[in-house]
Amino acid sequence: MILDSKSPIGPLAEKWTKHKFNSKLVNPANKRKYEVIVVGTGLAGASAAASLAELGYKVKAFCFQDSPRRAHSIAAQGGINAAKNYQNDGDSVYRLFYDTIKGGDYRSRESNVYRLAEVSVNIIDQCVAQGVPFAREYGGLLANRSFGGAQVSRTFYARGQTGQQLLLGAYSALSRQVANGKVKLYPRTEMMDVVTIDGHARGIVTRNLITGAIETHAAHAVLLCSGGYGNVFFLSTNAMGSNVTAAWRAHKKGAYFANPCFTQIHPTCIPVSGDHQSKLTLMSESLRNDGRVWVPGTKEMAEKLRKGEIKAKDIKEGERDYFLERKYPSFGNLVPRDVASRNAKEVCDEGRGVNETGEAVFLDFRDAINRDSEDAIRARYGNLFDMYQQITGENPYQTPMMIYPAVHYTMGGLWVDYNLSTTVPGLYSLGEANFSDHGANRLGASALMQGLADGYFVAPYTIGDYLAQIGPSPIDANHPEFAKAEKGVKDGIQKLLSINGTKTVDHFHKALGHIMWNYCGMARDAEGLTKAKGMIQELRKEFWRDVKVLGANEELNQTLEKASRVADFLELGELMVDDALDRTESCGGHFRLESQTPEGEALRDDENFAYVAAWKFMAENSPEELHKEPLVFENVKLTQRSYK
């Protein structure tokens, strides 16, 4: 298949406007004849479901949580980007576009990224109208702060709980449509498969997580808004329930999976404390506005610190290494996440880590408190400081925070064109579930921007174009493909329940996570990736031979839920390794040890790898087929990324 991005022709700034005009429309009377399924009710899903319902479509929205308010979008902390230029510091739509392209290390599609920057200005107005309590300056204007990878202040925020406040706004819009009868909400319901008829997506198969009931739902179009796959690493900042199942099942029905090896390691997380942990906790990137990152200047002093012979306050200013400020004077502590993460790992690998395990650096607010007062810092970051103290038992107003990189976000996802359509007609992917906007590294505060852009301002236009072309003829819910897909789901569940092995699901998930982190984590090389591939294959065989899934299907069964998700992670993990092996360059969060500059920075190979890697599922236990979408840069110059 030739991957057609369907990017409009013409000047960059006019593409989206012309594309909207050229898209076919569905008249208001006909919209009520169409049914649309939305899987996931985070920012992308809730905003899309609310917008489509308000337009007049019949919408079914599914989430495995007990309420859309519990979607993982709620965990986002630091802010949402928009090119409003309220600070009058030189920001613009083009600058946001450029920063995003550069931040993604030139591995994203120009047309999609420019549209994202263009509609960002509308998102803020939409959210303010919904009552989202963004922080404001003394005079009442909306406040902005800086984030990594930018030299302007364009990040709107609500203290350290921006995701929660934005999700409540989208949830309010969704609830209004539920009350109006335009949206039917299915909580505690997990999508298990996509139903395709004649190559088009025509519905989904679901499992009721309370009763175990397997059901099918028909629609004219299906939107997957199911988030990212960071939990393939087991330990990540994602919610425990976050998984890849919806996207992976769609992949096995014909939707290409793009750039799976592009995962983001966030530099500002609370370090691992022991084998008992099931997830990690994010400390917002916004903290790097005022916190200074440092380690002791010598290995000997770090060893004294780890042994408890000295404390951070005993280390004099001249004995501290503010390594990000030293190496990147232009951006300092606000370098992009991939750069900050690699440098934190580097100083810890040198033996200068500051906690007992040696895998932590300091994030110190001493200077900011002395400069602006403790009250000022409390007003900006109070809830984040409280969360840190509750988890670690240390007061970050008095002692520096300890942080270390951890898996956070996934830039890879289902391949989509300019319309957010996957390679399966009628199947769309929004938000973190798709690959489209962030290239090889996402800039902070851009996830919320993309989720709401896709849901509020992109999908309602592009899906209408598809629906107008297929017409409003009813979907036959009795078509044999529905029964076939339902049987496939039931057979898969029965297979898991019948193994009756000796090892828990978590045993396999943790084992996979160790493999992925050690060999496909912050740094990769051919030897390690090849080893990881064999280890994952053996682990998957052992899983299907020796996993123990307790209980039955016809009940609340969290072990069964996990087993189904881990089975998908085991397959995805191997594809991530294959993708990382194939891409022998370094770019963004994908750091191949064989491809780096003399200074240790990521070294791209634009001649051979300026493309989107889109993988096609072929058959069970068979290698996937690689397809390439060339990336054409007409508006930015490909240069070696530098933040010095």
Disulfide bonds with the S-S distance in Angstrom:
none
